[in-house]
Amino acid sequence: LFARFSRFTDILSGKTLFGSAGGPGFGLGGYGGNSSGANDSLAAGMDYAVNATLVTDFRLGYYRYNVIDQKYNQGIPFATNLGFGGLNTGNNFTSGAPGFQINQPNTQQGLWGAGLSINRCNCPLTQKEDQFQIVNNWTKTLGNHAVKLGADLRYARNLRVPSDTDRTGLFAFNQLTTSLGGSGGLGLASFVLGEPGQFGRYVSTSTNAKEFQKRDFFYVQDTWRGSSKLTLNLGLRYEH
């Protein structure tokens, strides 16, 4: 008989360049936000000799992967406080700062607020995946044959609520909005006028819809020792 449990926890955080106004992060890889994870692994089992020629083993397993990723100002109605209506809609997923990308000719983008392309934070993100597992194997010795068969049954669940495009909103300002027929114009001028050239946001009607999957594996095999110099192993495996 045996049992084992392990847990791995991690924390990743990073300040943003412009403080409460967001922008690129000072964390790993330019990350600006707060991420925490807790992964659990549990296993138990036993080996049992039924008689001199029959042996079985039985295993139970459970694994959970759990990551929570949040903006640097998650929970704050940042857009509402700035006078942007319809962005912070009152729930945690649309709270915090939107993203602002100001495109300037011949220079790098001006990046403010929050967003995957701004401070490398897919925020907010809820990722919970777990799996239950049952394994049973039998070994029977018949003369010079060792016959084995077994089953591996798994049941997996997955919940992922991402924000690939910021759920509060992502504004892109370019020079075309303030240009004269496509000539001239400044992204910064478009920003000052509040005239974005593009806007996007991630929207979903549900934040708790899960995926479920049954995973089945079966096998049977025979190891035949024909002589001291010849061993033949034949088997069949089914996976679904």
C-alpha positions as CSV (number, residue, x, y, z in Angstrom):
1,L,0.0,0.0,0.0
2,F,1.2,3.5,-0.6
3,A,-0.1,7.1,-0.8
4,R,1.5,10.3,-1.9
5,F,0.5,14.0,-2.1
6,S,2.4,17.0,-3.4
7,R,1.6,20.6,-3.9
8,F,3.4,23.2,-6.0
9,T,2.6,26.9,-5.6
10,D,4.0,29.9,-7.5
11,I,3.6,33.6,-7.5
12,L,4.5,36.0,-10.4
13,S,4.1,39.8,-10.1
14,G,5.3,42.9,-11.7
15,K,4.9,46.7,-11.2
16,T,3.9,48.8,-14.2
17,L,5.9,51.6,-15.8
18,F,3.3,54.4,-15.2
19,G,2.0,53.2,-11.8
20,S,-1.8,53.5,-11.6
21,A,-1.8,54.4,-15.4
22,G,-0.3,51.0,-16.2
23,G,1.9,50.5,-19.2
24,P,4.8,47.9,-19.7
25,G,5.7,45.9,-16.7
26,F,8.9,45.4,-14.7
27,G,8.2,41.7,-14.1
28,L,9.7,38.7,-15.9
29,G,9.4,39.2,-19.7
30,G,7.8,42.7,-19.2
31,Y,5.0,41.3,-17.1
32,G,2.8,43.7,-15.2
33,G,0.2,42.1,-13.0
34,N,-0.4,39.5,-10.3
35,S,-0.5,35.8,-10.9
36,S,-0.7,32.9,-8.5
37,G,-0.9,29.1,-9.0
38,A,-1.5,26.0,-6.9
39,N,-1.0,22.6,-8.5
40,D,-2.0,19.5,-6.5
41,S,-1.1,15.8,-7.2
42,L,-2.5,12.9,-5.2
43,A,-1.9,9.2,-5.8
44,A,-2.6,6.0,-3.9
45,G,-2.4,2.3,-4.7
46,M,-1.5,-1.2,-3.8
47,D,0.1,-4.4,-5.2
48,Y,-1.5,-7.7,-4.3
49,A,-0.4,-11.3,-5.0
50,V,-3.5,-13.4,-5.3
51,N,-1.5,-16.6,-5.6
52,A,1.9,-17.7,-6.9
53,T,0.9,-17.1,-10.5
54,L,-1.5,-14.1,-10.3
55,V,-0.6,-10.6,-9.4
56,T,-2.6,-7.4,-9.6
57,D,-1.9,-3.7,-8.9
58,F,-4.4,-0.9,-8.4
59,R,-3.9,2.9,-8.6
60,L,-6.0,6.0,-7.9
61,G,-4.8,9.4,-9.0
62,Y,-5.9,13.0,-9.0
63,Y,-4.2,16.1,-10.4
64,R,-5.3,19.7,-10.4
65,Y,-3.8,22.7,-12.3
66,N,-5.0,26.0,-11.0
67,V,-3.8,29.5,-12.1
68,I,-5.4,32.9,-11.3
69,D,-4.0,35.9,-13.3
70,Q,-5.1,39.4,-12.4
71,K,-4.5,43.0,-13.6
72,Y,-2.3,45.3,-11.6
73,N,-5.5,47.2,-10.6
74,Q,-8.0,44.4,-10.7
75,G,-11.3,45.3,-9.0
76,I,-10.9,49.1,-9.4
77,P,-13.4,50.8,-11.8
78,F,-10.5,52.6,-13.5
79,A,-12.3,53.3,-16.8
80,T,-15.4,54.6,-15.0
81,N,-13.3,56.9,-12.9
82,L,-11.8,58.4,-16.1
83,G,-15.2,59.0,-17.6
84,F,-15.3,56.0,-20.0
85,G,-18.8,54.6,-19.8
86,G,-19.7,51.0,-20.6
87,L,-16.2,49.5,-20.0
88,N,-16.3,48.6,-16.3
89,T,-19.7,46.9,-16.2
90,G,-19.7,46.1,-12.5
91,N,-18.2,42.6,-12.4
92,N,-14.6,41.6,-11.6
93,F,-13.8,40.4,-15.2
94,T,-14.4,43.9,-16.7
95,S,-12.8,45.8,-13.9
96,G,-9.4,47.6,-13.9
97,A,-7.8,49.6,-16.7
98,P,-8.5,49.2,-20.4
99,G,-5.5,49.3,-22.8
100,F,-4.3,52.2,-24.9
101,Q,-2.0,51.8,-27.9
102,I,-0.8,55.1,-29.4
103,N,0.9,54.5,-32.8
104,Q,3.3,57.1,-33.8
105,P,5.1,57.3,-37.2
106,N,8.8,56.1,-37.1
107,T,8.7,55.5,-33.4
108,Q,7.6,52.8,-31.0
109,Q,4.1,52.6,-29.7
110,G,3.0,54.5,-26.6
111,L,1.5,51.9,-24.3
112,W,-0.8,52.7,-21.4
113,G,-3.3,50.8,-19.2
114,A,-3.5,47.0,-19.3
115,G,-3.6,44.3,-21.9
116,L,-1.8,41.2,-23.2
117,S,0.1,43.3,-25.8
118,I,0.9,46.0,-23.2
119,N,2.2,44.4,-20.1
120,R,2.1,40.7,-21.0
121,C,-0.8,39.9,-18.7
122,N,-3.7,37.8,-20.0
123,C,-5.8,39.4,-17.3
124,P,-8.1,38.4,-15.8
125,L,-7.4,34.7,-16.4
126,T,-9.0,31.8,-14.6
127,Q,-7.5,28.4,-15.5
128,K,-8.6,25.3,-13.6
129,E,-8.0,21.8,-15.0
130,D,-8.2,18.6,-13.0
131,Q,-8.2,14.9,-13.8
132,F,-9.3,11.7,-11.9
133,Q,-7.6,8.5,-12.8
134,I,-8.1,4.8,-12.0
135,V,-5.6,2.2,-13.2
136,N,-5.7,-1.6,-12.8
137,N,-3.2,-4.2,-14.1
138,W,-3.2,-8.0,-13.9
139,T,-0.3,-10.4,-14.6
140,K,-0.9,-14.2,-15.0
141,T,2.0,-16.7,-15.4
142,L,1.1,-19.7,-17.5
143,G,4.1,-21.9,-18.0
144,N,6.5,-19.9,-20.3
145,H,3.8,-17.3,-20.9
146,A,3.3,-14.1,-18.9
147,V,-0.1,-12.6,-19.8
148,K,-0.9,-9.1,-18.8
149,L,-4.0,-7.0,-19.2
150,G,-5.1,-3.7,-17.8
151,A,-7.2,-0.6,-18.0
152,D,-6.5,3.1,-17.4
153,L,-9.7,5.2,-17.0
154,R,-9.5,9.0,-16.7
155,Y,-12.0,11.8,-16.4
156,A,-10.9,15.3,-17.1
157,R,-12.5,18.7,-16.5
158,N,-11.2,22.1,-17.8
159,L,-12.3,25.7,-17.1
160,R,-10.5,28.5,-18.9
161,V,-11.7,32.1,-18.9
162,P,-9.1,34.1,-20.8
163,S,-8.8,37.7,-21.8
164,D,-6.7,37.5,-25.0
165,T,-8.2,40.9,-25.9
166,D,-8.7,42.9,-22.8
167,R,-12.2,42.4,-21.4
168,T,-12.4,46.0,-20.3
169,G,-11.4,47.2,-23.8
170,L,-8.3,47.8,-26.0
171,F,-8.1,51.2,-27.9
172,A,-5.7,51.7,-30.8
173,F,-5.0,55.3,-31.9
174,N,-3.3,56.0,-35.2
175,Q,-2.4,59.0,-37.4
176,L,-5.1,58.2,-40.0
177,T,-7.9,59.6,-37.7
178,T,-6.3,63.1,-37.6
179,S,-4.7,62.9,-41.1
180,L,-5.8,64.9,-44.1
181,G,-6.9,62.3,-46.6
182,G,-4.3,59.9,-45.4
183,S,-1.5,62.5,-45.3
184,G,0.1,63.6,-42.0
185,G,-1.8,63.1,-38.7
186,L,-0.6,61.9,-35.3
187,G,-1.6,59.0,-33.1
188,L,-1.1,61.2,-30.1
189,A,-3.4,63.8,-31.5
190,S,-6.1,61.1,-32.1
191,F,-5.7,60.1,-28.5
192,V,-6.1,63.7,-27.2
193,L,-9.3,64.0,-29.3
194,G,-10.5,60.7,-28.0
195,E,-10.9,59.2,-31.5
196,P,-9.6,55.6,-31.7
197,G,-9.0,54.0,-35.0
198,Q,-9.8,50.6,-33.6
199,F,-11.4,49.1,-30.5
200,G,-11.8,45.6,-29.3
201,R,-12.7,43.6,-26.2
202,Y,-13.1,40.0,-25.1
203,V,-16.8,39.2,-24.3
204,S,-18.4,35.9,-23.2
205,T,-21.9,35.2,-21.9
206,S,-20.5,32.7,-19.4
207,T,-17.5,32.6,-17.1
208,N,-18.0,29.2,-15.7
209,A,-18.6,26.9,-18.7
210,K,-16.4,23.8,-18.4
211,E,-15.2,21.2,-20.8
212,F,-15.5,17.5,-19.8
213,Q,-13.7,14.5,-21.3
214,K,-13.6,10.8,-20.7
215,R,-10.3,9.1,-21.6
216,D,-10.1,5.3,-21.8
217,F,-7.1,3.1,-22.3
218,F,-7.1,-0.8,-22.4
219,Y,-4.4,-3.3,-23.3
220,V,-3.6,-7.0,-23.3
221,Q,-0.2,-8.6,-24.0
222,D,1.6,-11.9,-23.9
223,T,5.3,-12.4,-23.2
224,W,6.3,-15.9,-24.5
225,R,9.8,-17.3,-23.7
226,G,10.3,-19.8,-26.5
227,S,13.9,-20.6,-25.4
228,S,16.8,-19.1,-23.6
229,K,17.6,-17.1,-26.7
230,L,14.1,-16.3,-28.0
231,T,11.4,-14.1,-26.3
232,L,8.4,-12.9,-28.2
233,N,6.1,-10.1,-27.0
234,L,2.7,-9.5,-28.6
235,G,0.1,-7.0,-27.5
236,L,-2.9,-5.0,-28.4
237,R,-3.9,-1.5,-27.1
238,Y,-7.0,0.5,-27.4
239,E,-7.2,4.3,-26.7
240,H,-10.1,6.6,-26.8
